[in-house]
Amino acid sequence: MALGNFSQVTEFILLGLSDTRELQVLFFTFFLLAYAMVLLGNLLVIVTVRTDPKLSSPMYLLLCNLSFIDICCTSVISPRMLVDLLSQRKTIAFEDCIAQLFFLHFVGASEMFLLTVMAYDRYTAVCKPLRYTAIMSQQVCWVLVSACWAGGFIHSTVQMLLIVQLPFCGPNTIDNYFCDVPPVIQLACTDIYVTEWLMASNSGLISLVCFLVLVTSYMFILVTVRVHFTEGHWKVLSTCASHMMVVTLFFVPCIFIYLRPFSTFPSDKHISVIYTVFSPVMNPLIYTLRNSEVKASMWKLWKRCRVF
């Protein structure tokens, strides 16, 4: 085979979230609704930002990219998961498994970097308002967005290269609903001690460092708001609190899963649901419904659509 020259395994069996038929139907309904909410919510954000000239600041450019990443991230997992929930035998080809893993980590790492940039954007807007337009110009913003995608691609490429050189010759059952690093490398027919620490250092440290930078940025914002408190800053405080809630839902499960030895502490597939399903659903709600400008633009868009 093209991707695993030392492997005899041609496919993996995904155990999914449950083997009970009633629960599978329940999960299918829930995840189908969640996937529809992610697509519709994030597409609405993208269309709103792109059609309203007033939403041209760096914050909305970053928000538009976040919505696109959320669509990509959930689309890597949800369609196959929905099909598997209705299938008796849940299998995925070796090449498809590696591809799913690559694109998941590509968009996942890109989202981590982008959320960090968004936190820096808010820090600059609140703590250095007079220099904001100079620091976060359109050109700088596009450079940062490109760097996020490039960083995600490099991270994912490293993960894939570490996996494809492993031999898979026996067990092929993955106790998860998608292909991810921890359960896949545990099936390798060799000592993975060095590989799992390299991967933990790669994925785990990226998650931890980005999360710490995010927390630090919001701490500086809170300190600034406390020192120069006005009625307008109360809105900033409320917005930061909601943003931190969503960021925590995304980063903490990633840190828990990736920043530890995979063989010693098996990954929890139920925790993976938080950052693969709940976080993409929450992002458009938190980042748009609490923003009066976006809500006003959505209302204008709705009125234009009703005319047609």
Order of alpha helices (4+ residues) and beta strands (2+ residues): beta-alpha-alpha-beta-alpha-alpha-alpha-beta-alpha-alpha-alpha-alpha-alpha-alpha-alpha
